Amino acid sequence: MSVLKRIIIVVGLCMSTAIAVSAQQSKLANHPDVASNIALLEAWLEAHMAYDGQPGVSIAIVYDQELVYAKGFGYADVAAEKPMESGTIFRIASHSKLFTSIALMRLQEAGKLDLDDPIVKYLPWFNIKDDHAGDRPITIRHLITHTSGLPREIGSAYWQDFNFPTIDEVKKRVFGLETAFPTENRWKYSNFALTLAGEIVATVSKQPFADYVQKNIINVLGMEQTSVVFPSGHGAALATGYGRRMPDGTREVMPFIDARGMAAATGVSSSVTDMAKFISWQFRLRAGNETEILNANTLREMQRVQWVLPDWDGGWGLGFGINRYKGRDLIGHGGGYPGYITNTSIDAKAKVGVVVFTNALGGPAYTVRARAFDWIAPAIAKAVKGEEGMPGEPEWRKYEGTYRSQWGDSHVMTLEGKLVVINPTASNPKEGLLTLQPAGDGTFILTGKNGGRAVGELVSFEMGADGNAQRIRVGVNWSDRVEY
């Protein structure tokens, strides 16, 4: 049976996503409000992974030069029951475009190229058909801002048959392709464009693209689990990739896929802790006027919007994407590869960065990123300012946990000094949380804005032999304690 035809069932609650290993925390993570919001993220994520049948997720959260939090959830390999870790390696796909763009900017700083040079100056074999009258020549700048008008892909269905072209095959295919739009006409994402950008790096530096990036960027930052060409020594740490969840709960097991000649667009592999180093480098460089891989002004220019998207909610810098999210400018890139959905984003003003890697198509990388910026980033800001948090009462720990009835799940936890009840399966449970107001003798009154008929009811707990609550009663109704 071929690897591609192997099927794994990851459905309902048959997979224990309670497995969460390799947690790393800094002093900031011990601030009561940061710690309780991290606990909220964990409870919410574990519930969604269980109900959505997600194999694994790995997360890192950075404040400036501190790795505040890093943890793996679920499995790096479900069949082998191999736990996900913060050091697990993922194929991070289009994150590769960041390294390619940084390489080009290094070469420009060295005076070896100019972003506004036509690409045919370096790639004389680039003879694509262009029927757009008055079209400006495609430049390097066009490639890394996705304004070249080039088609997204390079002439074959390699995202489906997984047979990515070599660079020689790319060169042969160019003649049979044509531009989709005139240059600078509209933003159009293109893997083809960044593949060409990588070949310009190789031509100008007179060495293979992978060697240049590995030596001048990845190794300099001490990113020991990161590679352009995947080394055999990293195989044991690589997360198995899974396809999207089918209606019957199955997911295909994805094979290892070599990006070959498209490494500059989609070939890089890394871990969340390595990408945390990449984030801290950005904060260091943006904060001063020194040179570390790039000149500080060069990175700042890369992370300024060069092309605004039509909805004005985002745009594109030089390799970096920028989008507006609830008053924050989030800078970074995501990636989608067979078996993996990944994202790395920074809020440069707040000096907070979030990395989320998932090992399945349909993985919640972007949703987890949003919740981390919604919940944990504000708590970090509070801690950095020296504001005291609210730890809650130690005796509340015996009540904390997840409870289930036929009608749904509830999670009891301490959050920012209060004992609260959330719906862990909600998109954003913090928006609808209810507070348990102590009423004496181990009972509480349920309070909140959106509690419906349950608000004002008496809440009590039935304790187990281990001293922890096993059942919660809200009025006359009850839910029993469970583990995912």
C-alpha positions, 0 to 999 in steps of 0.5 A: 500500500502506498504512503499516500493511500494510508488513511488515519482516523482522527475523529471526535474524541478518540484522540487524546489532545490532552497531551501537551509536552515540552513547555518552556516558560519565561519569567513573564509567563509567571505573571498571573494574568499572562499565566491565566490567559495561557491556560485559557488558550490551552483549554480552548485549543485542546477542546477544538483539537479534540472536536475537530480531530486535529493531529497536532499543534506547536506554539511559541510566543515571544516578547522582544528577546524572551521566549515567553512560552513554547509548547506542543499539543497532540501528536507529531505522529498519531499512529506512533503516538509520538507527542508533539513538542516545541522542538518538532520540525514542520515544513513551513512552506511560504515562510521560505519567501521571507528568507529569499527576500532577506537574501536579496536585500543582503545582496542589494546592500552589498551593491551586487543588485538593485531591486529595480533591475529587470530580472532578465539582467540576471536571468537571460533565459526568462522569455515568458510571453507578455501580450500586455501593451506598454507593460513595464519589465518585471523587476526584482521588486515586483517579484517580492511584492507580488506585483509582477503579474506572473501566474501563481504556479509553474505549469503543472499540478505539483500541489496535487501530484507532488512532483515539484519541478527542478530549476532546469524544468522551471527554465524549460517551462517559462517559454510556454507560460504567459503573464496574467496581468501587467506589472504593477496592475494588481497584487497577485500572489505567485510561487513562480515569482519567488522561485525566480527570486531564489534563482537570482540569489543563486546567480548573483551570489555564485552559489546554490540558493540553499547554501547562501541562505543557510550560511548567511541567515539561518546559521547566523541566527543559530537556527539549528532545526531550520533548513532549506534542503531537508537534511536526513539528520532532521528526519526523526524530529519531523512532524508527520503531515496529514490531509484535510479531514474528510466527512467520515473523519479520516485524514490521508497521511502525506508523504515527505515532499521535496520542493526541489527547484521551488525551495525559494518559494516553499522549501524551508523547514523549521520549528517554532522555537527556531522561528522564535529566534527569527522573531527576536532578531527582527525586534533587535534590528528594528530597535536600533541602527546596527547591522545583523544580517541586514542593516536595521533600516533595510529591515524596517523598509521591508516591513513597510507596506509597498502595496496596499490591498483593495480592502485597506486591511492589509498590504505587502512589504518586501517579502513580508505580509502586513495585515490589520487585526483589531488595531494591530499591524501584524507582520509576517508570513504563513505557509501551506504545504501538503500536510502543514498549515503554519503562521509566524506574525509579529506586532512590532509596536508591542514587541510580541510575536506568535508562531503557530505550526500545525501538521494537517491541512485545515489546521488552526494556525491563523485562529490560534494566532488570533487568540494569542494576540487577543488574550496573551499579548495584552496580558504581556503588555500589562506585565511589562509595564509592571502592573500587578496581576490577580492570581485568584484563590488557591482553593479554586484549583479543586474546581478547575477542569472541563465538564460535559453534559448532553448539551455541551462542554463547560470549562471552569478556570481561574482567569485574571483573578476570577473563577469563571466558566467558559464554553471551550468550543466557542470561537472566542470563549472570553467574549461569553464567559460567566463568573462564579461569584462566591456565595459561601460554603463552597457555592457560587452564584453565576453572573455575567452579561450573556448567560441567558437563563442560567445567570443568577443560578446557584452553582455547587460542586460534588467532590471526588475521593481525590479532593477535586470536583467531579460534577458541577451543578448549575441550578438543577442541571449538572455536568460531569468532569471529563478529560479530552 
